């Protein structure tokens, strides 16, 4: 079953890195994918074939990039975002998610978007992740809780908080919230990564994990109680570990994943170890969803200097996760 690739912002890096990903992966049928996009976006020397449904993609993939056509994509110049493309960008995400939910696609890999470009078209979500979670919601239930995990450089790092000011992180951390994130990460490690008995570490928020409360109280009042509750529920979760050593511990094999308290605390080690090949994974969804760990790269798109490394890694990881899920079921 193929993966669905969204178009992303057509003025950004998405078309170029999708084309190069196809060139590099076309001989491997286990990595077959199709783009929900416009054929005109791709280089003129790239073989492109229009498909009417995801079921046609696998047969086409060895010889041409399969494209499920969006007819409302305006003329685009690389590096120059066009607000008229916003409806098509949003529709590409919605279609890819629908195909994954229906079982027509093994999962979705989302090319980068510029959220500000979409707001004028009625996009009411903070980003990709929240929109995909909304699309995955049962009409009679609240949307699933999405958890952001970065995979790269030998690390799996989930985030307890994401895009909030650093000074507000301490107020945002709660025992129930951390327990929920820990449970989602543990379940995903088993279901998506094939880790039978996951070992997970919380980072501390403060230097030296608070040093028994002498450099901050969040570890004592929030993080460690959450870890205790998770252990009672059967999750192998550490108390808060110092942020300056826990990632080295994970690399040495002590932990299968780390849950970092802040965005930069978690992303710095992953991007330092693997700047170009990191992957953004959304945990807690009923579908597999990965994405390159970078933005639209308008300047690189205009200059023709885009790199496909992260998209290729995202495709490989999505295919592996989908296979692990299928085998588990």
Rosetta blueprint (number, residue, H / E / L):
1 X L
2 X L
3 X E
4 X E
5 X E
6 X E
7 X L
8 X L
9 X L
10 X L
11 X L
12 X L
13 X L
14 X H
15 X H
16 X H
17 X H
18 X H
19 X H
20 X H
21 X H
22 X H
23 X H
24 X H
25 X H
26 X L
27 X L
28 X L
29 X H
30 X H
31 X H
32 X L
33 X E
34 X E
35 X E
36 X E
37 X E
38 X L
39 X H
40 X H
41 X H
42 X L
43 X L
44 X L
45 X L
46 X L
47 X L
48 X E
49 X E
50 X E
51 X E
52 X L
53 X L
54 X H
55 X H
56 X H
57 X H
58 X H
59 X H
60 X H
61 X H
62 X L
63 X L
64 X L
65 X E
66 X E
67 X E
68 X E
69 X E
70 X L
71 X L
72 X L
73 X L
74 X L
75 X L
76 X L
77 X E
78 X L
79 X L
80 X E
81 X L
82 X L
83 X H
84 X H
85 X H
86 X H
87 X H
88 X H
89 X H
90 X H
91 X H
92 X H
93 X H
94 X H
95 X H
96 X H
97 X H
98 X H
99 X H
100 X H
101 X H
102 X H
103 X L
104 X L
105 X L
106 X L
107 X L
108 X E
109 X E
110 X E
111 X L
112 X L
113 X L
114 X L
115 X H
116 X H
117 X H
118 X H
119 X H
120 X L
121 X L
122 X L
123 X L
124 X L
125 X L
126 X L
127 X L
128 X H
129 X H
130 X H
131 X H
132 X H
133 X H
134 X H
135 X H
136 X H
137 X L
138 X L
139 X L
140 X L
141 X L
142 X L
143 X L
144 X L
145 X L
146 X L
147 X E
148 X E
149 X E
150 X E
151 X E
152 X E
153 X L
154 X L
155 X E
156 X E
157 X E
158 X E
159 X E
160 X L
161 X L
162 X L
163 X L
164 X L
165 X L
166 X H
167 X H
168 X H
169 X H
170 X H
171 X H
172 X H
173 X L
174 X L
175 X H
176 X H
177 X H
178 X H
179 X H
180 X H
181 X H
182 X H
183 X H
184 X H
185 X H
186 X H
187 X H
188 X H
189 X H
190 X H
191 X H
192 X H
193 X H
194 X L
195 X L
196 X L
197 X L
198 X L
199 X E
200 X E
201 X E
202 X E
203 X E
204 X L
205 X L
206 X L
207 X H
208 X H
209 X H
210 X H
211 X L
212 X L
213 X L
214 X L
215 X L
216 X L
217 X L
218 X H
219 X H
220 X H
221 X H
222 X H
223 X H
224 X H
225 X H
226 X H
227 X H
228 X H
229 X H
230 X H
231 X H
232 X H
233 X L
234 X L
235 X L
236 X E
237 X E
238 X L
239 X L
240 X L
241 X E
242 X L
243 X L
244 X L
245 X L
246 X H
247 X H
248 X H
249 X H
250 X H
251 X H
252 X L
253 X L
254 X L
255 X L
256 X L
257 X E
258 X E
259 X E
260 X E
261 X L
262 X L
263 X H
264 X H
265 X H
266 X H
267 X H
268 X H
269 X H
270 X H
271 X H
272 X H
273 X H
274 X L
275 X L
276 X L
277 X L
278 X L
279 X E
280 X E
281 X E
282 X E
283 X E
284 X L
285 X L
286 X L
287 X L
288 X L
289 X E
290 X E
291 X E
292 X E
293 X L
294 X L
295 X L
296 X L
297 X L
298 X H
299 X H
300 X H
301 X H
302 X H
303 X H
304 X L
305 X L
306 X L
307 X L
308 X L
309 X H
310 X H
311 X H
312 X H
313 X H
314 X H
315 X H
316 X H
317 X H
318 X H
319 X H
320 X H
321 X H
322 X H
323 X H
324 X H
325 X H
326 X H
327 X H
328 X H
329 X L
